[in-house]
Amino acid sequence: MKEIDLKNKVVVITGASAGLGRSLAREFAKHGATLALIARGLDGLNAAVDEARQAVCRAQAYPADVADYEQVEAAANAIESELGPIDIWVNNAMVSVFGPLKEMESKDFRRVTDVTYLGQVYGTQAALKRMLPRNKGTIILTGSALAYRGIPLQSAYCGAKHGIHGFFESLRAELSHDKSGVNLSMVQLPAMNTTQFGFVKSYLPNKPKPMGRIYEPEVAAKAIVEVAKDPQREAFVGYPTVETIIGNKLAPGYLDKYLGKTGYKGQQTDEPADPNRKNNLYEPIPGDHGAHGEFGAQAWNFSPQFWAASHKTVTWGAVALAGFGLGLLFTRKLITK
């Protein structure tokens, strides 16, 4: 399949005001895309638009809460009226809650589900409504290693990501049945140094943090842009993502116990949480917060695993060359014996 040129393509990004969404806006702008940016926070949205325009990129803000289908549909109508037909829709918006289920308010669990799961469903519905009649377009769902393996203290978020994966598989089958020309992809991401850990509602005694190896959001943004240019069914970003998914298939019971022992401490810093700290679960936090969190010193800015996966010709060529070299060395040793 020929790689898609993103220049002047109308790209919708939800959750675009901060974190990964902000990095996505910057990355798509580098490729000359026309950006339709959706989020609740006006300060961050307007700053993202300004950044895109400074990169000589058309961009427009569309304030909306993706948990409300009517708002998503209204944004989609406005985008097509003002910017043109939507070519790519990236579902990225999310919220989360950190804490044991036994301590969580049911309304908080529902809110995470509404934004993180139903927000992607609603975005997909709005995109399909416009793409199916044209028989073209690309929809990208933002997933996680947690779409395959749940961890403690994030039951609502893990449940939403698992739900997205099931929704993805179901819709893929429907599109296949209809022989549709619309592409549907899901990108499974690792832990990232984004703003969410400063925004998230938490029931924990200490400040929340990403668990395991941390990547800068630019790593995920570049991977998602690669999928937009060259659509594929599913992409895994970061070795920990692959390790988690495979490990859970092989030994889920072991991981239950292992994460029970390590998952509580592994998701908290040593610094006590501020009891008056604001969160963005129900309302955005005012201000422009950018893309990065507080864990830059620990974060990787490159994923060798995704580079290898997205450069298959080079990767398999290197594997074949290494195999040939080992075979030659082994043969030489046999001859000299």
C-alpha positions in Angstrom: 0.0 0.0 0.0 1.3 3.4 -0.9 2.3 5.6 2.0 -0.2 8.5 2.7 1.2 12.0 2.3 -0.2 13.9 5.3 0.3 17.4 3.7 -3.0 19.3 3.8 -4.9 16.2 5.1 -7.5 17.1 7.7 -6.5 15.4 10.9 -8.7 15.4 14.0 -7.0 14.9 17.4 -9.0 14.5 20.6 -7.4 15.4 23.9 -5.1 17.8 22.0 -4.6 20.4 24.6 -1.9 18.6 26.7 0.1 15.4 27.1 0.2 13.0 24.2 -2.4 14.9 22.3 -0.2 18.0 22.3 2.7 16.0 21.0 0.5 14.6 18.3 -0.5 18.1 17.2 3.1 19.1 16.9 4.1 16.0 15.0 1.3 16.1 12.5 2.0 19.9 12.0 5.6 18.9 11.0 4.0 16.9 8.1 1.9 19.9 7.0 -1.4 18.4 8.0 -4.5 20.6 8.6 -5.3 20.2 12.3 -8.7 20.1 14.0 -8.0 20.0 17.7 -10.6 18.9 20.2 -10.3 19.1 24.0 -12.0 20.7 27.0 -9.2 23.1 28.1 -9.3 26.3 26.1 -5.9 27.6 27.3 -4.1 24.5 26.1 -6.2 24.2 22.9 -5.4 27.8 21.9 -1.7 27.4 22.6 -1.7 24.2 20.5 -3.3 26.1 17.6 -0.8 28.9 17.9 2.1 26.4 17.8 0.7 24.8 14.7 0.2 28.1 12.9 3.8 29.1 13.8 4.8 25.9 11.9 2.8 27.3 8.9 0.1 24.8 9.5 -3.7 25.4 9.3 -5.2 24.7 12.7 -8.5 25.3 14.5 -9.7 24.6 18.0 -13.0 22.9 18.7 -13.8 22.8 22.4 -15.7 19.7 23.4 -16.1 17.0 26.0 -15.7 13.7 24.2 -17.9 12.0 26.8 -20.9 13.8 25.2 -21.7 12.5 21.8 -23.7 15.6 20.8 -20.6 17.7 21.4 -18.4 15.4 19.4 -20.9 15.4 16.5 -21.2 19.2 16.6 -17.4 19.4 16.5 -17.3 17.1 13.5 -19.9 19.1 11.6 -18.0 22.3 12.3 -14.7 20.8 11.2 -16.0 19.6 7.8 -17.7 22.9 7.3 -14.7 25.0 8.1 -11.7 22.8 7.2 -13.0 20.3 4.7 -13.6 16.5 4.7 -12.0 14.6 7.6 -9.2 12.3 6.4 -7.8 11.1 9.7 -9.4 10.9 13.2 -7.1 10.1 16.2 -9.0 9.2 19.3 -6.7 10.2 22.2 -8.6 11.9 25.0 -8.5 10.2 28.4 -8.8 10.7 32.1 -8.0 8.3 34.9 -8.3 7.7 38.7 -5.6 6.2 40.8 -6.7 4.2 43.8 -8.1 0.8 45.0 -11.6 0.1 43.7 -12.9 -0.3 47.3 -12.1 3.4 48.0 -13.3 4.8 44.6 -16.6 6.6 44.2 -18.8 5.0 41.6 -19.3 8.3 39.8 -15.5 8.6 39.3 -15.4 5.1 37.7 -18.2 6.1 35.4 -16.5 9.3 34.4 -13.3 7.5 33.4 -15.4 5.0 31.4 -17.3 7.8 29.7 -14.3 9.8 28.6 -11.6 7.1 28.0 -13.8 4.4 26.5 -17.0 6.0 25.2 -15.0 9.1 24.0 -13.2 6.8 21.5 -16.5 5.1 20.5 -18.2 8.5 19.9 -15.2 9.8 18.0 -15.2 6.7 15.8 -18.9 7.0 15.2 -18.6 10.6 14.2 -15.7 9.8 11.8 -17.4 6.8 10.3 -20.6 8.8 9.6 -18.5 11.0 7.3 -15.9 8.5 6.0 -18.2 5.6 5.1 -20.1 7.4 2.3 -16.7 8.4 0.8 -15.3 4.9 1.3 -12.0 6.3 2.6 -10.3 7.7 5.7 -8.3 6.5 8.7 -9.4 6.1 12.3 -6.8 5.5 15.0 -7.6 4.3 18.5 -5.1 5.0 21.2 -4.5 1.9 23.3 -2.0 0.7 25.9 -0.3 -2.3 27.2 -3.1 -2.0 29.8 -5.6 -3.0 27.1 -4.2 -6.5 27.5 -3.1 -6.6 31.1 -4.7 -4.7 34.0 -2.7 -3.4 36.9 -3.8 -2.5 40.4 -4.9 1.1 41.3 -6.2 1.8 37.8 -9.2 -0.5 37.4 -11.3 2.1 35.7 -8.7 3.0 33.1 -7.6 -0.6 32.5 -11.3 -1.5 32.0 -11.7 1.3 29.5 -8.6 0.3 27.6 -9.8 -3.4 27.5 -13.1 -2.2 26.3 -11.5 -0.2 23.5 -9.6 -3.2 22.3 -12.8 -5.3 22.2 -14.6 -2.5 20.3 -11.7 -2.3 17.9 -11.8 -6.0 17.0 -15.6 -6.0 16.6 -15.6 -2.9 14.3 -12.7 -4.3 12.3 -14.8 -7.4 11.5 -17.8 -5.2 10.5 -15.6 -3.1 8.2 -14.2 -6.3 6.7 -17.7 -7.7 6.1 -18.7 -4.5 4.3 -15.5 -4.4 2.3 -15.0 -0.8 3.5 -12.2 1.4 2.3 -12.0 3.0 5.8 -8.8 2.1 7.8 -9.1 1.3 11.5 -5.9 0.9 13.6 -5.1 0.7 17.2 -1.7 1.7 18.7 -0.7 0.1 22.1 1.5 2.4 24.1 3.9 2.2 27.1 4.1 4.4 30.2 4.8 8.0 29.2 6.0 11.2 30.7 2.9 13.2 30.1 0.9 15.7 32.1 -1.7 13.1 33.2 0.2 12.3 36.5 -0.1 15.9 37.6 -3.8 16.0 36.6 -5.2 12.7 37.6 -7.5 12.2 40.5 -5.8 10.1 43.1 -6.8 8.4 46.3 -3.2 7.5 47.0 -1.1 8.9 49.9 1.9 9.8 47.6 2.0 11.4 44.2 1.2 9.1 41.3 3.8 8.2 38.7 4.2 6.0 35.6 5.1 2.4 36.3 8.1 0.7 34.7 10.1 2.1 31.8 9.0 5.6 30.8 9.0 7.1 27.4 8.6 10.7 26.3 5.2 11.4 24.5 7.1 12.2 21.3 7.9 8.5 20.9 4.2 7.6 20.9 3.3 10.6 18.7 5.8 9.6 16.0 4.5 6.0 16.1 0.9 7.2 15.7 1.9 9.5 12.8 3.7 6.5 11.2 0.5 4.5 11.4 -1.5 7.4 9.9 0.9 7.5 7.0 1.1 3.7 6.6 -2.1 2.2 8.1 -1.8 -1.2 9.8 -4.1 -3.2 12.0 -2.3 -2.8 15.3 1.1 -1.4 16.4 3.0 -1.9 19.7 5.2 0.8 20.9 8.1 0.1 23.3 9.6 -3.2 24.4 7.7 -3.1 27.8 4.4 -3.1 25.9 5.4 -6.2 23.9 6.8 -7.9 27.1 3.6 -7.1 29.0 1.2 -8.5 26.3 3.2 -11.6 25.8 3.8 -12.2 29.5 0.1 -12.0 30.2 -0.7 -14.5 27.6 1.9 -17.0 29.0 1.5 -16.4 32.8 -1.5 -14.2 33.8 -1.7 -15.8 37.3 1.9 -15.1 38.0 1.4 -11.4 37.0 -1.6 -11.1 39.3 0.6 -11.9 42.2 3.7 -10.0 41.0 1.7 -6.8 40.3 -0.1 -7.2 43.6 3.3 -7.0 45.3 4.9 -4.3 43.1 2.1 -2.3 41.6 1.2 -0.2 44.6 4.7 1.2 45.3 5.6 1.2 41.6 2.9 3.8 40.8 3.8 6.2 43.6 6.7 8.5 44.2 8.2 9.0 47.7 6.7 12.5 47.9 3.4 12.9 49.8 0.4 14.0 47.8 -1.1 17.4 48.3 -4.6 16.9 49.7 -5.8 20.1 48.0 -4.3 19.2 44.6 -6.7 19.9 41.7 -7.5 17.2 39.1 -9.1 17.2 35.7 -11.6 14.4 36.0 -14.7 16.6 35.7 -13.3 20.0 34.6 -10.1 21.0 32.9 -7.4 22.7 34.9 -6.9 26.2 33.6 -3.6 27.1 31.9 -1.4 25.8 29.2 0.3 22.6 30.5 2.2 21.5 27.4 3.1 17.9 26.6 5.5 16.7 29.3 5.2 15.6 33.0 7.8 15.6 35.8 9.7 12.4 34.8 11.8 13.6 32.0 15.1 12.6 33.7 13.9 9.0 33.6 12.2 9.0 30.2 13.5 7.5 27.0 13.1 9.5 23.8 13.5 6.6 21.4 12.0 3.1 21.0 14.4 0.6 19.4 11.5 -1.9 19.3 9.1 0.3 17.3 11.9 1.4 15.0 12.7 -2.2 14.2 9.0 -3.0 13.8 8.4 -0.1 11.4 11.6 -0.8 9.4 10.9 -4.5 8.7 13.1 -4.7 5.5 16.2 -3.4 7.4 15.4 -5.4 10.5 14.9 -8.7 8.7 17.9 -8.0 6.5 20.1 -7.5 9.6 18.7 -10.7 11.1 19.4 -12.6 7.9 22.9 -11.2 7.6 23.6 -12.1 11.3 22.3 -15.6 10.7 24.4 -16.0 7.6 27.5 -14.8 9.5 26.9 -17.3 12.3 26.3 -20.1 9.8 29.6 -19.2 8.0 31.5 -19.1 11.3 30.0 -22.5 12.4 30.9 -24.0 9.0 34.4 -22.7 9.2 34.9 -24.2 12.6 33.7 -27.6 11.3 36.1 -27.5 8.4 39.1 -26.6 10.5 38.5 -29.4 13.0 
